[in-house]
Amino acid sequence: MNTYVTGSTIRQLREAKGLTQAELAGTLSVSAKTISKWETAKGLPDISLLEPLAAALGVSVLELMQGEPIINRNRAANLLRSKLYVCPLCGNVLHATGQAVVSCCGITLPALDIAEAEDADEHHQLTVERVEDELFVTLHHPMEKSHYISFLAYLTGDKLQLVKLYPEGDASARFSLRGAGVLYFYCNCHGLMKAPDFRTATRRTSPQKIHLREPDEGDREQVMAYREEFLAIGSRMDGTSALDKYADFDAWLAQLRKLKDPATTPAGLVPATEYLALDEHEHLVGMTNLRHRLNDYLLTYGGHIGYSVRPSERQNGYAT
């Protein structure tokens, strides 16, 4: 405990409440002289009296100790006045709908006022796609241990949806679209930022240049995140070598290597090579499957090439 209740705080709160020293004393079953001693710094209330003293003065014990009453300026219950708190030690994210004192890992956290969030700049570009009643959000940003996005949040007047992100993971999330809202995100190096209005800017101004390469063990996180986006909306995963059937990345990768070699291609299938389509930031935007030859079914229905575009990257011109 760094501070204790002060006499000036007791006097200010008593006068604000319209109480005389005698009236406050009667509530606490002490004498008016005792109240006077407290207020002139000639004594301190016993710790057992702090709770009834706070109640008599119409504040919480915390407010009494801090010497500053907390005024509720959020009577309209508008979540767009929220404050967020991010612990720099453990990365914990906390949310308050009004003024609060929040601590984590032994330190008091500064409030991140969403009203003061900076606009996203050229180094923090987002792709936002609306699919029926959901938003698919992808932030094109490094996810390294020293520089990453800590969370993505979608805030409306009555609901906060927050997705915690981690280094070396994927900087993407999906949110239920219910009412007008604002997208926020937190960069551990640059702080809290606000996305452009997704109702008028639901995609980047121009698609990134893409290149193709075969997947390897280093693509585990991106590929499985790609799979989850499709499963979340029940969309077909064409051109992915049946990725939807593989919850295990290693098993899927082993199957790709079998398919590529005609000597190990399973019966009923044709030899094929799987490619990842990645943008300039090595972000996975699509997949394509190149079949080396056709069987009767593919000759009629499938053709030599199968492909899919990540749901959050659709309408960006990648498949045109």
Secondary structure, DSSP 8 states (H G I E B T S, - for coil): ------HHHHHHHHHHHT--HHHHHHHHTS-HHHHHHHHTTS----GGGHHHHHHHHTS-HHHHHHT-------TT--GGG-EEEE-TTT--EEEESS----EETTEE---EEGGG-EE--TTSEEEEEEETTEEEEEEES--BTTB-EEEEEEEESS-EEEEE--TTS--EEEEE--SSEEEEEEETTTEEEE---TTT--S-SS----EEE---GGGHHHHHHHHHHHHHHT---TTSSSGGG-S-HHHHHHHHHHHHSTTT--TT---EEEEEEE-TT--EEEEEEEESS--HHIIIII-SEEEEE-GGGTTSSTT-
